[in-house]
Amino acid sequence: MTQSIPVASRRALTLAVSLWAASLLAGCGMSSITSGLGSGILGGSSNKTETGAVSEEQLLSAAQLGDAGASTGGSIEVAHGCPRFVPWPRDNFVTIYEQGRVGDGMAIMHRGEITKTARECSIEPGRVTVKYGFSGRVLLGPKGQPGPISLPVSVFVTNEERTRITNDKMNVDVNVSVENPIGYFSAVRTVTFEIPQGSRPGEYEVFVAFDRSIPGAG
């Protein structure tokens, strides 16, 4: 007679396979959706320059499809006057463990990952507006509970000296179950900040990061 696999074991196996697949994708680098900048920055009658469009639906679809769902290439490194929007180093993921068991793979409750980013800009004299978007997923762990999961995220702007000049906090929310142990999220917001005369918008950067101050984060 065939024995059924315990629920906890099924969750552990699902998480292990998912994280293994994620590690393979990570070798290609995190994908980004970035828009090209219009010619207005090089001259013309307009004093305002905008890039393309950022869509929450597009980002969510890209997260669900993996790397095939987003444009790639060197565009993320070439800001063309528009501040970059990227995850803060090593904070594009967070793993939540049971209390007192941080680092124990069998004590994982869930893991959040930011996998896609996008941004568009409006540049005016002395002021920059960035419409930014990001998406990703939350994976249910061996000790996770089916249902809603909420993870705190910070988005902040830094100047050329990496000093934070703005900070916005929000939560990303998903629902997971044993049958569907991966939930996807996306968010689109706008930040506006002043820049001193003589500063270049491309010297500023916008970062997104999971908040690791919550209990059990590792």
C-alpha positions as YAML, in Angstrom:
chain: A
units: angstrom
residues:
- id: 1
  name: MET
  ca: [0.00, 0.00, 0.00]
- id: 2
  name: THR
  ca: [1.34, 3.42, -0.97]
- id: 3
  name: GLN
  ca: [2.03, 5.75, 1.96]
- id: 4
  name: SER
  ca: [1.04, 9.42, 1.69]
- id: 5
  name: ILE
  ca: [3.69, 12.09, 2.17]
- id: 6
  name: PRO
  ca: [3.14, 14.25, 5.29]
- id: 7
  name: VAL
  ca: [2.04, 17.83, 4.62]
- id: 8
  name: ALA
  ca: [5.20, 19.27, 6.24]
- id: 9
  name: SER
  ca: [7.39, 17.09, 4.02]
- id: 10
  name: ARG
  ca: [5.50, 18.17, 0.92]
- id: 11
  name: ARG
  ca: [6.01, 21.82, 1.86]
- id: 12
  name: ALA
  ca: [9.72, 21.26, 2.49]
- id: 13
  name: LEU
  ca: [10.10, 19.51, -0.87]
- id: 14
  name: THR
  ca: [8.19, 22.25, -2.68]
- id: 15
  name: LEU
  ca: [10.31, 24.99, -1.09]
- id: 16
  name: ALA
  ca: [13.54, 23.15, -1.84]
- id: 17
  name: VAL
  ca: [12.62, 22.75, -5.51]
- id: 18
  name: SER
  ca: [11.48, 26.36, -5.76]
- id: 19
  name: LEU
  ca: [14.64, 27.73, -4.15]
- id: 20
  name: TRP
  ca: [16.77, 25.49, -6.37]
- id: 21
  name: ALA
  ca: [15.06, 26.89, -9.44]
- id: 22
  name: ALA
  ca: [15.49, 30.42, -8.08]
- id: 23
  name: SER
  ca: [19.21, 29.87, -7.63]
- id: 24
  name: LEU
  ca: [19.51, 28.87, -11.29]
- id: 25
  name: LEU
  ca: [17.71, 32.02, -12.39]
- id: 26
  name: ALA
  ca: [19.87, 34.14, -10.08]
- id: 27
  name: GLY
  ca: [22.89, 33.11, -12.10]
- id: 28
  name: CYS
  ca: [21.54, 35.21, -14.95]
- id: 29
  name: GLY
  ca: [21.09, 38.27, -12.71]
- id: 30
  name: MET
  ca: [17.89, 39.92, -11.61]
- id: 31
  name: SER
  ca: [15.79, 41.05, -14.55]
- id: 32
  name: SER
  ca: [14.60, 44.60, -14.89]
- id: 33
  name: ILE
  ca: [12.17, 46.52, -17.02]
- id: 34
  name: THR
  ca: [13.60, 49.92, -17.79]
- id: 35
  name: SER
  ca: [12.36, 52.51, -20.26]
- id: 36
  name: GLY
  ca: [14.44, 54.49, -22.70]
- id: 37
  name: LEU
  ca: [14.73, 58.23, -22.20]
- id: 38
  name: GLY
  ca: [13.25, 60.62, -24.72]
- id: 39
  name: SER
  ca: [15.40, 63.06, -26.69]
- id: 40
  name: GLY
  ca: [14.25, 66.07, -24.67]
- id: 41
  name: ILE
  ca: [17.25, 65.84, -22.34]
- id: 42
  name: LEU
  ca: [19.52, 66.48, -25.32]
- id: 43
  name: GLY
  ca: [17.72, 69.60, -26.41]
- id: 44
  name: GLY
  ca: [14.47, 70.87, -27.85]
- id: 45
  name: SER
  ca: [11.73, 73.12, -26.60]
- id: 46
  name: SER
  ca: [10.64, 71.02, -23.63]
- id: 47
  name: ASN
  ca: [12.17, 71.42, -20.18]
- id: 48
  name: LYS
  ca: [10.54, 68.18, -19.02]
- id: 49
  name: THR
  ca: [11.74, 64.71, -19.92]
- id: 50
  name: GLU
  ca: [9.86, 61.49, -19.34]
- id: 51
  name: THR
  ca: [10.59, 57.82, -19.90]
- id: 52
  name: GLY
  ca: [8.08, 55.13, -20.87]
- id: 53
  name: ALA
  ca: [5.43, 53.43, -18.73]
- id: 54
  name: VAL
  ca: [5.49, 51.34, -15.55]
- id: 55
  name: SER
  ca: [2.58, 48.96, -15.13]
- id: 56
  name: GLU
  ca: [1.70, 46.95, -12.02]
- id: 57
  name: GLU
  ca: [0.07, 44.30, -14.21]
- id: 58
  name: GLN
  ca: [3.16, 44.07, -16.44]
- id: 59
  name: LEU
  ca: [5.42, 43.64, -13.41]
- id: 60
  name: LEU
  ca: [3.19, 40.99, -11.86]
- id: 61
  name: SER
  ca: [3.10, 39.09, -15.13]
- id: 62
  name: ALA
  ca: [6.89, 39.33, -15.40]
- id: 63
  name: ALA
  ca: [7.32, 37.93, -11.89]
- id: 64
  name: GLN
  ca: [5.01, 35.03, -12.67]
- id: 65
  name: LEU
  ca: [6.70, 34.23, -15.98]
- id: 66
  name: GLY
  ca: [10.27, 34.49, -14.69]
- id: 67
  name: ASP
  ca: [13.08, 35.98, -16.78]
- id: 68
  name: ALA
  ca: [11.11, 35.50, -20.00]
- id: 69
  name: GLY
  ca: [8.60, 38.08, -18.83]
- id: 70
  name: ALA
  ca: [10.92, 41.08, -18.63]
- id: 71
  name: SER
  ca: [13.34, 42.85, -20.90]
- id: 72
  name: THR
  ca: [16.98, 42.42, -20.01]
- id: 73
  name: GLY
  ca: [20.33, 43.79, -21.06]
- id: 74
  name: GLY
  ca: [22.57, 46.59, -19.89]
- id: 75
  name: SER
  ca: [19.82, 49.22, -19.59]
- id: 76
  name: ILE
  ca: [19.70, 48.95, -15.79]
- id: 77
  name: GLU
  ca: [23.30, 50.19, -15.60]
- id: 78
  name: VAL
  ca: [22.80, 53.09, -18.00]
- id: 79
  name: ALA
  ca: [20.49, 55.56, -16.32]
- id: 80
  name: HIS
  ca: [20.63, 58.20, -19.12]
- id: 81
  name: GLY
  ca: [19.87, 60.92, -16.58]
- id: 82
  name: CYS
  ca: [17.11, 58.95, -14.85]
- id: 83
  name: PRO
  ca: [17.97, 57.65, -11.36]
- id: 84
  name: ARG
  ca: [18.43, 53.89, -11.23]
- id: 85
  name: PHE
  ca: [15.90, 51.80, -9.32]
- id: 86
  name: VAL
  ca: [17.41, 48.58, -7.93]
- id: 87
  name: PRO
  ca: [17.26, 46.45, -4.75]
- id: 88
  name: TRP
  ca: [19.53, 47.48, -1.89]
- id: 89
  name: PRO
  ca: [22.49, 45.06, -1.87]
- id: 90
  name: ARG
  ca: [21.53, 41.69, -0.35]
- id: 91
  name: ASP
  ca: [18.08, 42.91, 0.65]
- id: 92
  name: ASN
  ca: [16.16, 41.70, -2.41]
- id: 93
  name: PHE
  ca: [15.12, 38.69, -0.31]
- id: 94
  name: VAL
  ca: [14.21, 37.88, 3.29]
- id: 95
  name: THR
  ca: [13.62, 34.53, 5.01]
- id: 96
  name: ILE
  ca: [11.33, 34.30, 8.03]
- id: 97
  name: TYR
  ca: [12.04, 31.51, 10.54]
- id: 98
  name: GLU
  ca: [10.30, 30.24, 13.64]
- id: 99
  name: GLN
  ca: [11.32, 32.16, 16.75]
- id: 100
  name: GLY
  ca: [14.75, 31.13, 18.02]
- id: 101
  name: ARG
  ca: [15.57, 29.01, 14.95]
- id: 102
  name: VAL
  ca: [17.04, 31.51, 12.47]
- id: 103
  name: GLY
  ca: [19.26, 29.70, 9.98]
- id: 104
  name: ASP
  ca: [17.52, 26.32, 10.37]
- id: 105
  name: GLY
  ca: [16.22, 25.28, 6.96]
- id: 106
  name: MET
  ca: [13.46, 23.14, 8.45]
- id: 107
  name: ALA
  ca: [12.24, 26.10, 10.55]
- id: 108
  name: ILE
  ca: [11.51, 28.35, 7.54]
- id: 109
  name: MET
  ca: [8.02, 29.85, 7.62]
- id: 110
  name: HIS
  ca: [8.24, 31.74, 4.34]
- id: 111
  name: ARG
  ca: [10.69, 33.57, 2.09]
- id: 112
  name: GLY
  ca: [10.12, 36.78, 0.15]
- id: 113
  name: GLU
  ca: [11.99, 37.66, -3.05]
- id: 114
  name: ILE
  ca: [12.00, 40.82, -5.21]
- id: 115
  name: THR
  ca: [12.70, 39.65, -8.76]
- id: 116
  name: LYS
  ca: [11.68, 42.47, -11.13]
- id: 117
  name: THR
  ca: [12.06, 46.26, -11.11]
- id: 118
  name: ALA
  ca: [11.00, 49.10, -13.40]
- id: 119
  name: ARG
  ca: [11.05, 52.87, -13.39]
- id: 120
  name: GLU
  ca: [10.16, 55.93, -15.43]
- id: 121
  name: CYS
  ca: [11.16, 59.53, -14.83]
- id: 122
  name: SER
  ca: [9.95, 63.07, -15.11]
- id: 123
  name: ILE
  ca: [12.88, 65.51, -14.88]
- id: 124
  name: GLU
  ca: [12.33, 69.22, -14.31]
- id: 125
  name: PRO
  ca: [14.74, 71.95, -13.20]
- id: 126
  name: GLY
  ca: [15.57, 71.26, -9.55]
- id: 127
  name: ARG
  ca: [13.16, 68.35, -9.20]
- id: 128
  name: VAL
  ca: [12.91, 64.71, -10.21]
- id: 129
  name: THR
  ca: [9.86, 62.44, -10.10]
- id: 130
  name: VAL
  ca: [10.38, 58.70, -10.38]
- id: 131
  name: LYS
  ca: [7.49, 56.33, -10.90]
- id: 132
  name: TYR
  ca: [8.87, 53.01, -9.73]
- id: 133
  name: GLY
  ca: [7.56, 49.47, -9.67]
- id: 134
  name: PHE
  ca: [8.72, 46.13, -8.40]
- id: 135
  name: SER
  ca: [7.39, 42.60, -8.19]
- id: 136
  name: GLY
  ca: [8.35, 39.26, -6.75]
- id: 137
  name: ARG
  ca: [7.12, 36.24, -4.86]
- id: 138
  name: VAL
  ca: [6.67, 34.68, -1.44]
- id: 139
  name: LEU
  ca: [7.39, 30.96, -0.94]
- id: 140
  name: LEU
  ca: [5.76, 28.88, 1.79]
- id: 141
  name: GLY
  ca: [8.28, 27.04, 4.00]
- id: 142
  name: PRO
  ca: [8.14, 23.80, 6.01]
- id: 143
  name: LYS
  ca: [6.81, 25.64, 9.09]
- id: 144
  name: GLY
  ca: [4.67, 28.15, 7.21]
- id: 145
  name: GLN
  ca: [0.94, 28.48, 7.64]
- id: 146
  name: PRO
  ca: [-1.41, 28.70, 4.64]
- id: 147
  name: GLY
  ca: [-3.22, 32.00, 4.32]
- id: 148
  name: PRO
  ca: [-2.31, 35.68, 3.96]
- id: 149
  name: ILE
  ca: [1.32, 36.78, 4.35]
- id: 150
  name: SER
  ca: [2.44, 40.41, 4.65]
- id: 151
  name: LEU
  ca: [6.08, 41.52, 4.44]
- id: 152
  name: PRO
  ca: [7.33, 45.09, 5.09]
- id: 153
  name: VAL
  ca: [9.35, 46.83, 2.39]
- id: 154
  name: SER
  ca: [11.22, 50.15, 2.30]
- id: 155
  name: VAL
  ca: [11.87, 52.30, -0.77]
- id: 156
  name: PHE
  ca: [14.34, 55.14, -0.39]
- id: 157
  name: VAL
  ca: [16.28, 57.66, -2.45]
- id: 158
  name: THR
  ca: [20.00, 58.32, -1.99]
- id: 159
  name: ASN
  ca: [22.15, 61.16, -3.31]
- id: 160
  name: GLU
  ca: [25.63, 60.91, -4.81]
- id: 161
  name: GLU
  ca: [27.08, 60.34, -1.32]
- id: 162
  name: ARG
  ca: [24.63, 57.46, -0.62]
- id: 163
  name: THR
  ca: [22.86, 59.59, 1.99]
- id: 164
  name: ARG
  ca: [19.16, 58.79, 2.24]
- id: 165
  name: ILE
  ca: [16.99, 61.79, 1.40]
- id: 166
  name: THR
  ca: [13.57, 60.07, 1.32]
- id: 167
  name: ASN
  ca: [12.13, 56.89, 2.80]
- id: 168
  name: ASP
  ca: [8.79, 55.24, 2.03]
- id: 169
  name: LYS
  ca: [7.46, 52.15, 3.82]
- id: 170
  name: MET
  ca: [4.82, 49.73, 2.61]
- id: 171
  name: ASN
  ca: [3.77, 46.08, 2.86]
- id: 172
  name: VAL
  ca: [3.54, 43.48, 0.10]
- id: 173
  name: ASP
  ca: [0.71, 40.98, 0.55]
- id: 174
  name: VAL
  ca: [0.10, 37.52, -0.88]
- id: 175
  name: ASN
  ca: [-1.99, 34.43, -0.17]
- id: 176
  name: VAL
  ca: [-0.39, 30.99, -0.15]
- id: 177
  name: SER
  ca: [-1.63, 27.45, 0.39]
- id: 178
  name: VAL
  ca: [-0.25, 23.91, 0.39]
- id: 179
  name: GLU
  ca: [-1.62, 23.46, -3.13]
- id: 180
  name: ASN
  ca: [-0.26, 26.86, -4.28]
- id: 181
  name: PRO
  ca: [2.82, 27.52, -2.10]
- id: 182
  name: ILE
  ca: [4.08, 30.48, -4.14]
- id: 183
  name: GLY
  ca: [2.27, 33.83, -4.06]
- id: 184
  name: TYR
  ca: [3.16, 36.78, -6.32]
- id: 185
  name: PHE
  ca: [3.06, 40.52, -5.60]
- id: 186
  name: SER
  ca: [3.64, 43.79, -7.41]
- id: 187
  name: ALA
  ca: [3.58, 47.47, -6.45]
- id: 188
  name: VAL
  ca: [3.85, 50.78, -8.30]
- id: 189
  name: ARG
  ca: [4.33, 54.14, -6.60]
- id: 190
  name: THR
  ca: [5.81, 57.58, -7.23]
- id: 191
  name: VAL
  ca: [8.48, 59.56, -5.38]
- id: 192
  name: THR
  ca: [9.43, 63.21, -5.98]
- id: 193
  name: PHE
  ca: [12.57, 64.84, -4.60]
- id: 194
  name: GLU
  ca: [14.43, 68.10, -4.97]
- id: 195
  name: ILE
  ca: [17.99, 68.25, -6.32]
- id: 196
  name: PRO
  ca: [20.43, 71.18, -5.82]
- id: 197
  name: GLN
  ca: [21.38, 73.37, -8.74]
- id: 198
  name: GLY
  ca: [24.24, 71.78, -10.64]
- id: 199
  name: SER
  ca: [23.40, 68.22, -9.52]
- id: 200
  name: ARG
  ca: [22.71, 65.52, -12.08]
- id: 201
  name: PRO
  ca: [19.60, 63.34, -11.66]
- id: 202
  name: GLY
  ca: [21.60, 60.27, -12.69]
- id: 203
  name: GLU
  ca: [23.75, 60.66, -9.56]
- id: 204
  name: TYR
  ca: [20.72, 59.80, -7.43]
- id: 205
  name: GLU
  ca: [19.42, 56.26, -6.94]
- id: 206
  name: VAL
  ca: [16.19, 54.70, -5.75]
- id: 207
  name: PHE
  ca: [16.43, 51.47, -3.77]
- id: 208
  name: VAL
  ca: [13.94, 48.86, -2.59]
- id: 209
  name: ALA
  ca: [14.65, 46.54, 0.35]
- id: 210
  name: PHE
  ca: [12.86, 44.09, 2.59]
- id: 211
  name: ASP
  ca: [12.69, 45.19, 6.23]
- id: 212
  name: ARG
  ca: [14.75, 42.70, 8.25]
- id: 213
  name: SER
  ca: [13.79, 44.12, 11.64]
- id: 214
  name: ILE
  ca: [10.70, 41.90, 11.90]
- id: 215
  name: PRO
  ca: [10.80, 38.88, 14.25]
- id: 216
  name: GLY
  ca: [12.38, 35.75, 12.78]
- id: 217
  name: ALA
  ca: [13.97, 37.51, 9.80]
- id: 218
  name: GLY
  ca: [17.24, 36.10, 8.54]
...
